[in-house]
């Protein structure tokens, strides 16, 4: 197979650790039964595997009671479970201008349906939230604040604890799609009330897996109701977690794979994973910083972002200008003439250099409006734990050639 460099980990991580395949194969070949539905050995083993995954996730996020974690298909389902199960008519919700459409679309629907009102907290041109603005947005009926922990566009990491201090008793929902598995998350220390995460990104599990943590004392109306394998004599939905929110047969083979992915993370250590991804990010930024005709978006500091970097290609500025087009957190694009579009640049990287990236708006139009890259978007380079420093140098060289041409 032709060698390639995969830089689309913000969409889904690749490759996966070998343990993930083995765990899924074991489940399909040796277990295969439904957990919690029967008393025979295979069903009990399936239950053990699912529960082990729950406990590993609890250890990773410092969740005291693993039963407060419910499995979902992805972070989108986790977020929708909170929006539709926690909010009620007349509630007010605060989001940020860096949110993904997984947050914006369901809440916009609820707003247009007259269920909730919505406020958008501003972020600066590097994607950072102004936490001092949050208290001014809080109303008597504010029921929820939603925070994108890290941008899927430019990697900007928000300060969860600062946000919680600013909003105080208002419940906080953290969208950890980009950080769960590659950045330390502690629900107790950070004051997180709801944590939505997906399994197929930095948690290194398969697609179709995810979860939601719900702080003790908070409850949700189920997004769906049905069979749970528990208190089957009753025709009403169980009111205890995780059963209340886990109706129907789950993606149990996927959960087995997710457990193996989380186990790999726990063995490696979050600090080691974070350090490696910071090295990758700083290496790439260092090699791109002085490329003429290239604009880099976001913090431009590896310690303040995930391993995700967004760029656009512009023509060189007019002679005599005092402004440089490289190494900045979203320069004023009005200074520049049209250059190579993100789709054209991404196509060259994909086809000519076998560097697989994602271009466009990345399902986050509000974020691109904040960064000044709407409507064309950016070329997104998103690294993962299995990328190397040598690959970053190859990628930087390819981008340099594209910019110079």
C-alpha positions in Angstrom: 0.0 0.0 0.0 1.3 3.5 -0.9 2.6 5.4 2.1 0.5 8.4 3.3 0.4 10.8 6.1 -3.0 10.9 7.9 -3.8 14.4 9.3 -7.5 14.1 9.8 -7.6 13.0 13.5 -10.0 15.8 14.5 -12.6 13.9 12.4 -11.6 10.4 13.5 -8.4 9.0 14.8 -6.3 6.6 12.6 -4.7 4.2 13.1 -6.1 2.5 16.2 -4.0 0.6 18.7 -3.9 -3.2 17.9 -5.6 -3.9 21.2 -8.8 -2.3 19.9 -9.1 -4.7 17.0 -8.3 -7.7 19.3 -11.0 -6.6 21.8 -13.6 -6.3 19.1 -12.7 -9.6 17.5 -12.7 -11.3 20.9 -16.2 -9.9 21.6 -17.5 -11.1 18.2 -15.8 -14.5 18.2 -15.9 -15.5 21.8 -18.7 -13.5 23.5 -21.3 -12.2 21.1 -24.2 -12.2 23.6 -26.3 -9.3 24.9 -25.2 -7.9 28.3 -27.8 -7.6 31.0 -30.4 -9.6 29.2 -29.6 -13.1 30.2 -28.0 -15.1 33.0 -25.8 -17.4 30.9 -22.0 -17.1 30.9 -21.7 -15.3 27.6 -24.2 -12.6 28.6 -22.4 -12.2 32.0 -19.1 -11.8 30.2 -20.6 -9.2 27.8 -21.9 -7.3 30.9 -18.4 -7.5 32.4 -16.8 -6.0 29.3 -19.2 -3.2 29.1 -18.9 -2.4 32.8 -15.1 -2.5 32.6 -15.2 0.1 29.8 -17.5 2.3 32.0 -15.0 2.0 34.9 -12.0 2.8 32.7 -13.7 6.0 31.5 -14.5 6.9 35.1 -10.8 6.5 36.0 -9.8 8.6 33.0 -12.1 11.5 33.8 -12.0 11.2 37.7 -15.7 10.2 37.9 -16.4 8.8 41.3 -19.4 6.7 40.3 -19.1 4.9 36.9 -22.9 4.5 36.8 -23.1 8.2 36.1 -21.7 7.4 32.6 -24.2 6.4 29.9 -23.1 5.1 26.5 -24.2 6.8 23.3 -23.5 6.5 19.6 -21.4 9.7 19.5 -21.0 13.1 21.1 -23.8 14.4 19.0 -26.2 12.0 20.7 -24.8 12.9 24.1 -25.4 16.6 23.5 -28.9 16.0 22.2 -29.7 13.9 25.2 -28.9 16.9 27.4 -30.6 19.5 25.3 -33.8 17.4 25.0 -33.7 15.8 28.4 -32.6 18.7 30.7 -34.0 21.9 29.2 -37.6 22.9 29.5 -39.8 25.6 27.9 -38.7 29.1 28.9 -35.1 28.2 29.7 -32.1 30.4 28.5 -28.9 28.8 27.2 -25.5 30.3 26.6 -23.1 28.9 24.0 -19.9 30.3 22.6 -19.0 31.6 19.1 -16.7 28.6 18.6 -19.3 25.9 18.9 -19.7 23.0 16.5 -23.0 22.4 14.7 -23.6 19.5 17.0 -24.4 22.2 19.6 -25.7 25.0 17.4 -28.2 23.1 15.3 -30.2 21.3 18.0 -30.3 24.5 20.2 -31.2 26.7 17.2 -34.1 24.3 16.5 -35.3 24.6 20.1 -35.0 28.4 19.9 -37.0 28.5 16.7 -39.6 26.2 18.2 -40.1 28.6 21.1 -38.7 26.3 23.7 -35.5 28.1 24.7 -33.8 31.4 24.2 -30.1 31.5 23.2 -27.2 33.8 23.8 -23.7 33.5 22.1 -20.7 34.5 24.2 -18.0 36.1 22.0 -14.6 34.7 21.4 -11.6 36.6 20.0 -9.8 36.1 16.6 -7.7 33.3 18.1 -10.8 31.5 19.4 -10.5 32.2 23.1 -13.6 32.9 25.1 -13.9 36.1 27.1 -14.9 34.6 30.4 -15.5 38.1 31.9 -18.4 38.5 29.4 -20.2 35.4 30.7 -21.7 36.8 33.9 -23.3 39.7 31.9 -25.1 37.1 29.7 -26.6 35.2 32.6 -30.3 35.7 33.3 -32.7 34.5 35.9 -33.8 31.7 33.6 -30.3 30.6 32.4 -30.4 26.9 32.7 -27.3 25.8 30.9 -23.9 27.0 29.6 -22.4 24.9 26.8 -18.6 25.0 26.2 -16.6 23.6 23.3 -13.5 22.5 25.3 -11.3 22.7 22.2 -12.0 23.9 18.7 -12.2 21.3 16.0 -11.1 24.1 13.5 -8.0 25.6 15.1 -7.4 23.7 18.3 -8.0 26.5 20.8 -8.4 25.1 24.3 -10.8 26.9 26.7 -10.3 27.2 30.4 -13.1 25.1 31.9 -12.4 26.1 35.5 -12.4 29.8 34.7 -15.8 29.3 32.9 -17.3 27.4 35.8 -16.0 30.1 38.2 -17.7 32.8 36.1 -21.1 31.0 35.8 -21.1 29.6 39.4 -24.2 27.5 40.0 -25.4 27.4 36.4 -24.9 23.9 35.1 -22.0 23.5 32.6 -22.1 21.1 29.7 -18.6 20.5 28.2 -18.3 19.2 24.6 -15.1 17.2 24.9 -15.1 15.8 21.3 -11.6 17.1 20.7 -10.0 16.6 24.1 -11.2 13.4 25.6 -8.2 11.1 25.5 -5.5 13.6 24.6 -5.9 16.3 27.2 -6.5 15.9 31.0 -10.1 16.2 32.1 -11.2 16.0 35.7 -14.9 16.5 36.3 -14.5 17.2 40.0 -11.6 19.6 39.7 -13.0 21.4 36.6 -16.6 21.6 37.9 -18.1 19.8 35.0 -21.9 19.0 35.3 -22.3 17.2 32.0 -19.5 15.8 29.9 -20.2 14.7 26.3 -17.5 12.7 24.6 -17.1 10.6 21.5 -15.2 7.3 21.3 -13.7 7.4 17.8 -11.4 10.4 18.1 -8.6 10.7 20.7 -10.2 7.9 22.8 -8.9 5.7 20.0 -12.1 3.6 19.9 -14.3 2.7 16.9 -16.9 4.8 15.3 -20.4 4.5 16.7 -19.3 4.9 20.3 -19.5 7.7 22.8 -20.8 8.7 26.2 -22.3 11.2 28.6 -21.4 11.9 32.2 -24.1 13.4 34.4 -23.2 14.9 37.8 -24.9 13.4 40.9 -28.1 15.3 41.6 -28.9 16.1 38.0 -31.4 14.1 36.0 -32.5 13.9 32.3 -35.6 12.8 30.5 -34.7 9.9 28.3 -34.1 10.6 24.6 -35.5 7.2 23.9 -37.4 4.6 25.9 -37.6 0.9 25.7 -36.0 -2.4 26.9 -33.2 -2.2 29.3 -33.0 -5.7 30.7 -33.8 -4.3 34.2 -37.1 -4.3 36.1 -38.8 -5.9 33.1 -42.0 -6.4 35.1 -42.7 -2.7 34.8 -44.0 -1.0 31.7 -42.4 2.3 32.7 -38.9 3.4 32.0 -36.3 2.8 34.8 -35.4 6.0 36.7 -31.9 5.1 37.6 -28.6 5.4 35.7 -27.3 4.1 33.4 -30.4 2.1 32.5 -32.7 5.2 32.3 -30.8 6.4 29.3 -29.6 3.2 27.7 -32.6 1.6 26.1 -32.2 -1.0 23.4 -29.1 -3.1 22.4 -26.0 -0.9 22.5 -23.0 -1.1 20.2 -21.5 -3.6 22.6 -18.7 -4.7 20.2 -17.8 -1.1 19.8 -17.9 -0.5 23.5 -15.4 -3.4 23.9 -13.1 -1.7 21.4 -13.6 1.6 23.2 -12.5 0.0 26.4 -9.3 -1.3 24.8 -8.6 2.2 23.5 -9.1 3.8 26.9 -6.9 1.1 28.4 -4.2 2.0 26.0 -4.5 5.7 27.0 -4.4 4.8 30.7 -1.3 2.7 30.1 0.5 5.4 28.1 -0.6 8.2 30.4 -2.5 11.3 29.4 0.6 13.4 30.1 2.8 11.4 27.7 0.1 11.7 25.0 -0.3 15.4 25.5 3.4 16.0 25.5 3.9 14.1 22.2 1.1 16.0 20.5 2.5 19.3 21.8 5.8 18.4 20.2 4.1 17.6 16.9 2.2 20.9 17.0 5.2 23.1 17.9 7.3 21.4 15.2 4.7 22.1 12.6 4.1 25.7 13.7 7.9 26.4 13.8 8.3 25.1 10.3 5.3 27.0 8.9 5.8 30.3 10.8 7.9 32.1 8.2 6.1 30.7 5.0 5.2 33.7 2.9 1.6 33.6 1.5 0.4 31.4 4.4 -2.0 32.4 7.2 -2.1 30.3 10.4 -5.1 30.5 12.7 -5.5 30.0 16.4 -3.3 30.5 19.4 0.0 29.5 17.6 1.2 28.1 20.9 1.2 24.3 21.3 0.5 24.5 25.0 -2.7 26.5 24.3 -4.2 24.2 21.6 -4.8 20.7 20.6 -2.8 19.1 17.8 -5.0 20.9 15.2 -3.7 23.6 12.9 -5.7 25.5 10.3 -4.2 27.4 7.4 -5.1 29.3 4.3 -3.0 30.3 1.3 -2.9 33.9 0.2 -0.9 35.9 -2.3 2.1 37.9 -1.1 1.3 41.3 0.4 2.0 44.4 -1.6 5.6 45.6 -1.3 6.2 48.0 1.6 3.4 46.7 3.9 4.3 46.4 7.5 2.1 43.3 8.0 3.3 39.8 7.5 0.9 37.1 6.3 2.5 34.3 8.4 2.6 33.4 12.1 -0.5 35.2 13.3 -3.8 34.3 14.9 -6.0 35.2 11.9 -4.8 38.3 10.2 -7.1 40.8 8.4 -7.8 39.0 5.2 -8.8 42.4 3.7 -5.1 43.1 3.3 -4.7 40.3 0.9 -5.8 39.4 -2.6 -7.3 36.1 -3.4 -4.9 33.1 -3.3 -5.2 29.4 -3.5 -8.6 28.2 -2.1 -8.7 25.7 0.8 -10.2 23.1 -1.5 -7.5 23.5 -4.1 -4.7 23.4 -1.6 -6.2 20.4 0.2 -6.6 18.7 -3.1 -2.9 19.2 -3.9 -1.9 17.9 -0.5 -4.1 14.8 -0.8 -3.4 13.9 -4.4 0.2 15.1 -5.0 1.7 14.5 -1.6 -0.5 11.8 -0.1 -1.1 14.0 2.9 -4.7 13.5 4.0 -6.3 16.6 5.4 -9.8 18.1 5.6 -10.8 21.4 4.1 -13.9 23.7 4.3 -16.0 24.7 7.3 -15.6 21.5 9.4 -19.3 21.7 10.5 -18.4 24.8 12.5 -19.6 27.9 10.6 -19.8 30.1 13.8 -16.1 29.3 14.5 -15.1 30.2 11.0 -17.0 33.5 11.3 -15.1 34.2 14.5 -11.7 33.4 12.9 -12.5 35.4 9.8 -12.4 32.4 7.5 -16.0 32.2 6.5 -17.3 31.1 4.0 -14.4 29.3 2.3 -13.0 27.8 5.5 -9.5 26.5 6.0 -7.1 23.6 5.3 -7.1 21.7 8.6 -4.1 19.6 9.7 -5.0 17.5 12.7 -2.4 15.3 14.2 -2.7 12.3 16.5 -0.6 10.2 18.9 0.7 8.0 16.1 2.0 10.8 13.9 5.8 11.6 14.0 8.1 14.6 14.0 9.5 13.4 10.7 6.0 13.5 9.2 5.5 17.1 10.4 8.7 18.1 8.6 7.5 16.4 5.4 4.1 18.2 5.7 5.7 21.6 6.3 7.9 21.1 3.3 4.9 20.3 1.1 2.9 23.3 2.4 6.0 25.5 1.7 6.2 24.3 -1.9 2.5 25.0 -2.4 2.7 28.5 -1.0 5.8 29.3 -3.0 4.2 28.1 -6.2 
